Amino acid sequence: MNSTLKIGLVQHACTEDRKQNLAASVAGIRDAASRGARLVLLQELHTGVYFCQTEDTRRFDQAEPVPGPTTEALGRLAKELSVVIVGSLFERRAPGVHHNTAVVLDADGGLRGTYRKMHIPDDPGYHEKFYFTPGDQGFAPIATAVGTLGVLVCWDQWYPEAARLMAMHGAEILLYPTAIGWDPRDDAAEKTRQREAWITIQRAHAIANGLPLVTCNRIGTEPDPSGRSNGIQFWGSSFIAGPQGEFLAQASTDKPEVLVAEISRRRTEDVRRIWPFFRDRRIDAYQDLVKRYGK
């Protein structure tokens, strides 16, 4: 295995046109592969709009099985380009059981694994509990031709436990397909605080675990179908960071972009030797972490 790995991500806006959205993702993957990327991350639910702004039973018609149309299309592309692709879709598992699922297509085109989103938000504009059953696969990294991937999804990125467990189970890279943005009514200072908090928490996961990290967010303003709010203005800002949280590449807040950056496979080993957080963990004193809240 090479001592370095080029990683790509594809940031773009989405519409109600599934074919158009998938075409944008595919074009971005081809662009990243042409620039040497062997692993490409797509944004959360990249084949459609972020439909969770409202609760609408008709949206369940958009769900698909795994394997299914999206994994088949991405699998063919992965094989053609000899790249690993991490996609994100609305999974129909059974009537009334649906998941927000990341899918990993290996360089031979095979569906190497899935991760079902574990932390499910229920906030104004983010009514995901109406649509998604929490994941039941735990925090299990997925082995691929380019390494072992710790794939998590959006709201998972606020939880240090999720990143830690992926790292403890052997993840070599943390990846977060994401859909997050501002309420357009927020003032500039609040928007800055939210975006910087989002960036900081993920860089902290990279640092705390000594791992490179990739996060891919969408762009564009998507209206609230109910008309009760001003919709969501997705803030993009997708980035690739090294194991000390250093930025290797970062996208804008409002433009479609394909980022590619090179990581060193040796760097995790080197960083963990000087910052041995795993050595110094007090596993004898962490029992309260399995409680909901303190005493």
C-alpha positions as CSV (number, residue, x, y, z in Angstrom):
1,M,0.0,0.0,0.0
2,N,1.3,3.5,-0.9
3,S,2.7,5.7,1.8
4,T,0.3,8.5,0.7
5,L,-3.3,8.6,-0.3
6,K,-5.2,11.3,-2.3
7,I,-8.7,11.9,-1.0
8,G,-11.4,13.9,-2.8
9,L,-14.8,15.3,-1.9
10,V,-17.6,16.7,-3.9
11,Q,-19.6,19.7,-2.7
12,H,-22.6,20.9,-4.6
13,A,-26.2,22.1,-4.4
14,C,-29.2,19.8,-4.8
15,T,-32.7,20.1,-6.3
16,E,-35.7,17.8,-6.6
17,D,-34.3,16.3,-9.8
18,R,-32.6,13.1,-8.7
19,K,-30.9,12.6,-12.1
20,Q,-29.4,16.0,-12.0
21,N,-28.1,15.6,-8.5
22,L,-26.6,12.3,-9.2
23,A,-25.0,13.7,-12.3
24,A,-23.4,16.4,-10.3
25,S,-22.0,13.9,-7.9
26,V,-20.7,11.7,-10.7
27,A,-19.1,14.6,-12.5
28,G,-17.3,15.5,-9.2
29,I,-16.1,12.0,-8.7
30,R,-14.7,11.9,-12.2
31,D,-13.0,15.2,-11.6
32,A,-11.4,14.0,-8.3
33,A,-10.3,10.8,-9.9
34,S,-8.7,12.6,-12.8
35,R,-6.6,14.5,-10.2
36,G,-5.4,11.3,-8.5
37,A,-8.0,10.8,-5.8
38,R,-8.5,7.1,-4.8
39,L,-11.1,7.8,-2.2
40,V,-14.0,10.2,-2.8
41,L,-16.6,11.4,-0.2
42,L,-20.1,12.7,-1.2
43,Q,-22.4,14.9,0.9
44,E,-25.3,13.6,3.0
45,L,-28.4,12.5,1.0
46,H,-26.7,13.8,-2.2
47,T,-29.4,12.6,-4.6
48,G,-32.0,15.0,-3.4
49,V,-33.0,18.0,-1.4
50,Y,-32.8,17.9,2.4
51,F,-36.4,16.8,2.8
52,C,-36.4,16.7,6.6
53,Q,-37.4,20.4,6.9
54,T,-40.9,19.1,7.2
55,E,-42.8,15.9,8.0
56,D,-44.3,14.6,4.8
57,T,-45.2,10.9,4.4
58,R,-44.9,11.2,0.6
59,R,-41.1,11.6,1.0
60,F,-40.9,7.9,2.0
61,D,-41.4,7.2,-1.7
62,Q,-37.9,8.5,-2.3
63,A,-36.3,5.8,-0.1
64,E,-34.5,2.9,-1.8
65,P,-33.1,-0.5,-0.8
66,V,-29.5,-1.2,-0.3
67,P,-28.2,-2.6,-2.6
68,G,-30.3,-0.6,-5.0
69,P,-30.2,2.0,-7.8
70,T,-27.8,4.4,-6.2
71,T,-25.3,1.8,-5.0
72,E,-25.4,0.1,-8.4
73,A,-24.7,3.4,-10.2
74,L,-21.9,4.3,-7.8
75,G,-20.5,0.8,-7.9
76,R,-20.2,0.8,-11.7
77,L,-18.4,4.2,-11.5
78,A,-16.1,3.0,-8.7
79,K,-15.0,0.0,-10.7
80,E,-14.5,2.1,-13.9
81,L,-12.3,4.6,-12.1
82,S,-10.8,2.2,-9.6
83,V,-11.7,4.5,-6.7
84,V,-13.5,4.0,-3.4
85,I,-16.7,6.0,-3.1
86,V,-18.6,6.9,0.0
87,G,-22.2,7.9,-0.8
88,S,-25.2,8.7,1.3
89,L,-28.8,7.7,0.8
90,F,-32.3,7.3,2.2
91,E,-32.5,3.6,2.8
92,R,-35.8,1.6,2.8
93,R,-35.1,-1.4,4.9
94,A,-38.7,-2.5,5.4
95,P,-42.2,-0.9,5.5
96,G,-41.9,1.7,8.3
97,V,-38.2,1.1,8.8
98,H,-35.9,3.6,7.1
99,H,-32.4,4.8,7.7
100,N,-30.0,7.6,6.8
101,T,-27.3,5.3,5.4
102,A,-23.8,5.8,4.2
103,V,-22.6,3.3,1.6
104,V,-19.1,2.4,0.8
105,L,-18.3,1.2,-2.8
106,D,-14.9,-0.4,-3.1
107,A,-12.5,0.1,-6.0
108,D,-13.7,-3.2,-7.6
109,G,-17.3,-1.9,-7.6
110,G,-18.5,-4.0,-4.8
111,L,-20.6,-2.7,-1.9
112,R,-18.1,-3.2,0.9
113,G,-20.2,-2.0,3.7
114,T,-22.8,0.4,5.2
115,Y,-23.1,2.7,8.2
116,R,-26.6,3.7,9.4
117,K,-26.7,7.1,11.2
118,M,-26.7,6.5,14.9
119,H,-27.5,10.0,16.3
120,I,-30.8,11.3,14.9
121,P,-31.7,15.0,15.4
122,D,-35.2,16.4,15.9
123,D,-34.8,20.2,15.8
124,P,-36.6,23.0,13.9
125,G,-35.9,22.4,10.2
126,Y,-34.3,19.0,11.0
127,H,-37.1,16.6,11.6
128,E,-35.1,13.4,11.1
129,K,-36.7,11.3,13.8
130,F,-39.8,11.3,11.7
131,Y,-38.0,9.6,8.8
132,F,-35.0,7.7,10.2
133,T,-34.7,4.8,12.5
134,P,-31.4,5.0,14.5
135,G,-28.7,2.8,13.2
136,D,-28.2,-0.7,14.7
137,Q,-24.8,-1.6,13.4
138,G,-22.7,0.2,16.0
139,F,-19.6,2.0,15.2
140,A,-17.8,-0.4,12.9
141,P,-15.1,0.7,10.4
142,I,-15.3,-0.6,6.9
143,A,-12.2,-2.2,5.3
144,T,-11.5,-1.1,1.7
145,A,-8.8,-1.2,-0.9
146,V,-7.5,2.2,0.3
147,G,-7.7,1.5,4.1
148,T,-10.1,1.1,6.9
149,L,-12.8,3.9,6.9
150,G,-14.6,5.2,10.0
151,V,-17.8,6.5,8.3
152,L,-20.2,8.6,10.3
153,V,-23.0,10.9,9.2
154,C,-23.7,14.6,10.0
155,W,-25.3,14.8,13.5
156,D,-22.8,12.1,14.6
157,Q,-20.1,14.7,14.1
158,W,-21.0,16.5,17.4
159,Y,-20.3,13.3,19.5
160,P,-16.7,12.6,20.5
161,E,-17.8,9.1,21.6
162,A,-18.6,8.2,17.9
163,A,-15.3,9.3,16.6
164,R,-13.4,7.6,19.5
165,L,-15.2,4.3,19.0
166,M,-14.4,4.3,15.3
167,A,-10.8,5.0,16.1
168,M,-10.6,2.3,18.8
169,H,-12.0,-0.2,16.3
170,G,-9.3,0.5,13.8
171,A,-10.5,3.4,11.6
172,E,-7.6,5.0,9.7
173,I,-9.7,7.9,8.3
174,L,-12.8,9.6,9.7
175,L,-15.4,10.6,7.1
176,Y,-18.6,12.7,7.6
177,P,-21.2,13.2,4.8
178,T,-23.1,16.2,6.0
179,A,-26.1,18.5,5.4
180,I,-25.9,21.5,7.7
181,G,-26.6,25.2,7.3
182,W,-27.9,28.5,8.7
183,D,-31.4,29.8,9.3
184,P,-31.2,32.8,6.9
185,R,-32.8,35.0,9.6
186,D,-29.7,34.6,11.8
187,D,-27.4,37.6,12.0
188,A,-23.8,37.4,10.8
189,A,-22.3,36.9,14.2
190,E,-24.5,33.9,15.0
191,K,-23.8,32.4,11.6
192,T,-20.1,32.7,12.2
193,R,-20.4,31.1,15.6
194,Q,-22.3,28.1,14.2
195,R,-20.0,27.5,11.3
196,E,-16.9,27.8,13.4
197,A,-18.3,25.4,16.0
198,W,-19.0,22.9,13.3
199,I,-15.4,23.1,12.0
200,T,-13.8,23.1,15.4
201,I,-15.6,20.0,16.7
202,Q,-14.5,18.0,13.7
203,R,-10.9,19.2,13.8
204,A,-11.0,18.2,17.5
205,H,-12.0,14.7,16.6
206,A,-9.0,14.5,14.2
207,I,-6.7,15.7,17.0
208,A,-8.1,13.6,19.8
209,N,-7.8,10.5,17.7
210,G,-4.7,11.3,15.7
211,L,-6.5,10.6,12.4
212,P,-7.1,12.4,9.1
213,L,-10.7,13.6,8.7
214,V,-12.9,14.4,5.7
215,T,-16.3,16.2,5.9
216,C,-18.5,17.0,2.9
217,N,-21.4,19.5,3.2
218,R,-23.8,20.7,0.6
219,I,-24.4,24.3,-0.6
220,G,-27.3,26.4,-1.7
221,T,-30.6,27.6,-0.1
222,E,-33.4,25.1,0.0
223,P,-36.9,26.5,0.8
224,D,-39.1,25.2,3.5
225,P,-41.9,23.4,1.7
226,S,-44.4,24.4,4.4
227,G,-43.5,28.1,4.1
228,R,-43.3,28.4,7.9
229,S,-39.6,29.3,7.8
230,N,-37.1,30.8,5.4
231,G,-35.6,27.4,4.7
232,I,-31.9,26.4,5.2
233,Q,-28.9,28.1,3.7
234,F,-26.3,25.3,3.6
235,W,-22.9,26.6,4.4
236,G,-20.6,24.3,2.4
237,S,-17.1,24.7,3.9
238,S,-16.2,21.0,3.3
239,F,-12.7,20.2,4.3
240,I,-9.9,17.7,4.6
241,A,-7.8,17.8,7.8
242,G,-4.7,16.0,9.0
243,P,-4.3,14.2,12.3
244,Q,-3.4,17.3,14.2
245,G,-6.4,19.1,12.8
246,E,-4.4,21.0,10.2
247,F,-6.4,22.0,7.1
248,L,-5.2,20.2,4.0
249,A,-8.0,21.7,1.8
250,Q,-11.2,23.7,2.5
251,A,-14.1,24.7,0.3
252,S,-16.0,27.9,0.1
253,T,-19.4,28.5,1.8
254,D,-21.4,28.9,-1.4
255,K,-19.7,27.4,-4.5
256,P,-19.7,23.9,-6.0
257,E,-16.2,22.5,-5.5
258,V,-14.2,19.3,-5.9
259,L,-11.4,19.2,-3.4
260,V,-8.4,16.8,-3.5
261,A,-5.7,16.6,-0.9
262,E,-2.9,14.1,-0.1
263,I,-2.6,12.5,3.3
264,S,0.4,10.6,4.7
265,R,-0.4,7.2,6.0
266,R,2.6,7.4,8.3
267,R,1.5,10.6,10.0
268,T,-1.0,8.9,12.4
269,E,1.8,6.8,13.8
270,D,4.1,9.7,14.2
271,V,1.5,11.9,15.8
272,R,0.3,9.3,18.2
273,R,3.9,8.8,19.4
274,I,4.2,12.4,20.5
275,W,0.6,12.8,21.6
276,P,-0.2,9.3,23.1
277,F,-3.8,9.9,24.0
278,F,-4.8,6.3,23.7
279,R,-2.0,5.2,26.0
280,D,-3.1,7.6,28.8
281,R,-6.9,7.0,28.6
282,R,-8.3,6.2,32.1
283,I,-10.5,3.3,31.1
284,D,-10.9,2.4,34.8
285,A,-12.7,5.7,35.5
286,Y,-15.1,6.2,32.5
287,Q,-18.0,4.1,33.8
288,D,-20.3,7.2,34.0
289,L,-20.1,7.6,30.2
290,V,-22.8,5.0,29.8
291,K,-25.2,7.0,31.9
292,R,-27.6,9.6,30.4
293,Y,-26.3,12.3,32.7
294,G,-24.2,12.4,35.8
295,K,-25.7,11.5,39.2
